[in-house]
Amino acid sequence: MIRRRASWLLLLAGLASAATAQPSPQRQADTQRDYQATLARMGLAALRPGADGQHPDAPNAANYDEARVGPAAPLPPLLRGWDGKEIKSAGQWTRIRRPEILALFDREVFGRVPATAPSIDWGLDWSETRIKAGVQVVTSHYTGRSASAPTLGIRLDVTLPQKTRGRVPLILELGFPEGSHFPGLRPPPSTGPDWTEQVVSRGWGYAVLVPGTIQPDDGAGLAEGVIGAAARGQPRRADEWGALRAWAWGASRAMDLLTRDRRIDGRRIAIEGLSRYGKAALVTMAYDPRFSIGFTGSSGAGGAKLLRRHFGEQIENLAASGEYHWFAPNFLKYAGPLTSAELQVDAHMLIALAAPRPLFIGAGTVEHGDGWVDPRGSFEAARAASPVYRLFGMPGLVGDSWPAVGETRASGRIAFRQHEDGHSNAPNWPAFLEFAANRWSANR
């Protein structure tokens, strides 16, 4: 027990260091080497530059003006199958169109999980009892390991009320260990209980899965983590997974453990994330129907934002060396010879894959520092996804007008809310938890 606890503490120290340190020159060089090799394998000599979000006078400056968005290319048809026939029922969506869209995302965007992906065995390292929001809770610290990938150590911390009546709902966050935050971002000033305290105050549990222990967040890491373990020394194929799909895969492996815990209600487990982890939370909802509700915050391009909109981050940014590893190599061609207009999927289709399950989409405002993620692009994508919810006899996003700041648009199965505190989920947690409570109560 002592040795296992010591190894866990060393892992925690390493994560804390990684969260604050810049990549080493060697790691940056390895990323650039893999990026160039990936472009060469794809036959891509050069890609278009992305939007410049730092210099408003640059020729390719990011657009933050709604009046300059201009006409966008038509969205790919959501309810028309490959055979040209219209999808008219929930059954047709489930049997025909949903698998077609998933196959497109597999091949062209997020990549498929190879058959060589490692199996994960969860081991309990240690547990602790503590007080959270005046409630006595038990936090269990797990590590996921694999015999086929000895260096892999996936970190999952699960916190539950010590005394419960029956099985409790649980929120699974893709994020950094409790008490830390996204590198380079300061959390907003505390004005009340944090999200973990709010969850515990409801008598629920929460868990934190650390994505960086599943798959490192850079191109150099493609030789490491679960992607490296599955690749067995070979470069990724054009349609194989990137980090977003790997993180979602890790969330599914966490779900395997959570549903075996008799203290947790497996029918009421949510997935949540911010920024790149908001993208991964949405990808998780698309691929794993066991998650009954999702909360994606400030997910932007590659998440809930429409890629075809000329606002904030663009597809060319996603294909650059800092983010290309999130996606399948096939995705890079849409920043080269092809464009986003030729991509057969967009964010409305990703959101629709969650149907009919509830989904909460949040962001900060453009005026208060979250313009890069294009909040309105997520709102428009949610509106465009809503016809699939209606196939199930349920409203998706209700209301066509752009919501006021702080207004929670949550009368349908898709909720939307923007706030004034920038790139953060913190101000949206009370609204999300109320949304989840209402939906979970209605479904019981």
C-alpha positions, -999 to +999 in steps of 0.1 A: +000+000+000+028+025+009+046+018-024+014+022-044+006+055-027+041+068-033+038+060-070+005+079-071+021+109-054+050+109-080+024+109-107+006+138-091+039+157-089+046+150-126+011+163-136+016+195-116+049+201-133+035+194-168+006+218-161+029+247-156+060+240-177+065+248-214+074+219-237+111+213-238+130+222-270+134+185-278+097+179-274+089+209-297+113+195-322+098+161-320+063+176-326+075+195-357+092+164-370+060+143-367+039+171-381+061+174-412+062+136-416+024+135-414+020+162-441+044+143-463+025+110-459-007+128-468+009+144-498+003+179-485+031+203-494+017+232-475-014+243-457-032+276-456-024+298-425-050+299-398-066+330-384-044+353-363-061+358-329-033+380-315-028+408-341-059+426-353-039+443-380-026+411-396-038+402-431-053+370-417-066+385-384-094+366-368-128+380-374-148+389-342-174+411-360-207+394-367-213+419-395-183+405-414-191+368-411-206+368-446-225+340-462-213+305-452-213+274-473-244+253-470-243+228-441-241+191-450-276+176-450-284+162-416-315+142-424-307+129-459-288+095-462-261+085-485-287+071-508-304+105-511-335+094-492-349+116-465-347+104-429-382+107-414-382+088-381-361+082-350-358+046-361-343+056-395-320+080-378-307+053-354-304+026-380-293+045-410-282+081-407-264+081-373-240+053-383-233+071-416-224+103-398-203+084-373-184+068-401-177+102-416-163+116-384-142+084-380-127+087-414-124+125-419-122+142-385-115+124-352-102+091-365-112+055-357-099+036-327-077+008-340-082-028-329-048-027-312-060-001-286-049-014-252-073-029-227-074-011-193-075-026-158-084-002-130-066-005-097-075+014-065-044+031-052-058+046-020-089+063-006-094+092+018-122+106+038-126+144+039-152+172+043-165+189+011-192+216+014-200+204+049-205+169+037-183+139+045-171+124+013-148+095+002-123+101-026-109+070-043-078+074-064-076+050-093-049+042-119-057+026-152-030+003-165-025-021-194-003-052-197+004-042-233+014-007-224+036-007-193+042+030-192+005+039-193-010+052-160-045+068-164-055+089-135-091+089-123-103+103-089-139+095-078-156+114-049-188+102-034-208+112-003-199+088+025-235+083+034-260+078+006-296+066+001-294+045-029-272+051-059-262+086-067-258+106-099-222+115-109-205+142-130-173+130-148-150+159-157-123+157-183-098+181-167-069+186-144-066+172-109-089+188-083-074+221-071-054+228-103-066+246-135-059+249-172-023+260-178-021+297-186-056+304-175-064+319-141-097+307-127-123+335-121-124+351-087-143+329-062-178+342-056-192+311-040-189+273-039-169+257-068-184+231-090-174+202-068-190+217-038-222+224-058-223+188-069-217+174-034-243+198-019-269+180-041-260+147-027-243+137-060-208+124-067-181+137-091-150+123-108-120+138-125-103+120-154-070+135-164-067+134-202-030+140-203-025+106-186-045+090-214-028+108-243-002+136-242-014+169-257+012+174-284+024+159-316+054+144-299+030+125-277+016+105-306+044+080-300+032+078-264+000+073-245-028+050-258-022+062-294+015+052-292+006+019-275-018+010-303+005+022-331+033-002-320+060+020-335+042+027-367+029+061-379-008+068-377-028+058-408-048+085-425-080+076-407-067+067-372-075+085-340-061+117-327-060+130-291-097+140-290-109+106-298-083+091-275-095+112-246-131+103-254-120+066-255-105+071-220-138+086-208-155+054-219-129+033-201-137+053-169-174+047-176-166+009-175-154+013-140-181+038-128-209+015-139-195-013-118-197+008-087-229+000-068-228+034-051-233+052-085-264+053-106-251+042-141-282+058-157-273+092-144-236+098-153-227+131-171-196+141-190-182+177-188-152+196-201-139+230-210-121+242-242-102+213-258-117+190-231-151+205-240-145+192-275-136+158-261-167+158-239-188+164-270-170+136-289-176+113-259-213+120-261-213+113-298-196+079-294-207+065-261-245+065-255-240+054-219-234+090-208-269+103-202-261+141-204-233+163-215-219+197-207-195+212-232-180+246-225-161+270-248-154+241-272-151+262-303-138+248-336-136+210-336-163+211-309-197+227-310-188+257-333-197+255-370-165+251-390-180+269-420-185+302-401-159+329-407-155+339-370-128+332-345-108+300-348-108+284-383-102+249-396-067+260-407-058+266-370-068+231-361-046+217-388-015+236-376+013+220-356-002+230-323-035+212-327-032+187-356-026+158-332-062+162-320-075+149-353-070+121-378-044+129-405-072+129-431-086+161-415-055+181-425-064+181-462-093+205-454-067+232-447-048+224-479-062+215-512-098+213-498-118+237-476-143+234-448-170+238-474-160+204-488-161+186-454-191+163-454-198+169-417-200+199-394-207+207-357-245+204-360-240+168-370-217+162-340-243+177-316-270+156-333-252+124-325-260+131-288-298+130-295-321+124-278-299+128-247-298+163-231-268+185-239-257+218-223-236+241-244-219+271-228-193+298-235-182+332-225-190+363-246-170+377-274-167+410-256-152+394-225-125+373-241-142+342-255-145+353-291-120+328-304-145+299-297-173+317-316-202+313-291-228+322-317-214+295-340-222+269-313-257+284-309-263+281-346-250+246-347-274+236-318-303+251-337-293+231-369-290+199-348-325+203-333-345+185-361-330+152-350-344+157-315-378+164-330-376+130-347-377+116-312-407+138-303-386+162-282-376+198-286-339+205-292-328+241-287-359+262-282-360+297-296-344+313-327-334+346-312-298+351-299-300+348-261-291+376-238-259+373-217-268+353-186-300+339-201-303+302-197-321+288-228-330+254-214-367+245-221-356+219-247-332+190-246-304+213-258-295+241-234-274+272-242-259+299-220-232+325-223-217+345-195-193+374-189-164+356-172-144+345-203-130+311-211-145+292-181-173+269-172-175+282-136-204+307-141-225+281-160-223+253-134-254+263-114-275+264-146-261+231-158-267+213-125-303+226-125-307+215-161-293+180-153-315+176-122-346+185-142-337+161-170-327+133-148-358+137-127-380+136-158-364+105-171-366+084-139 
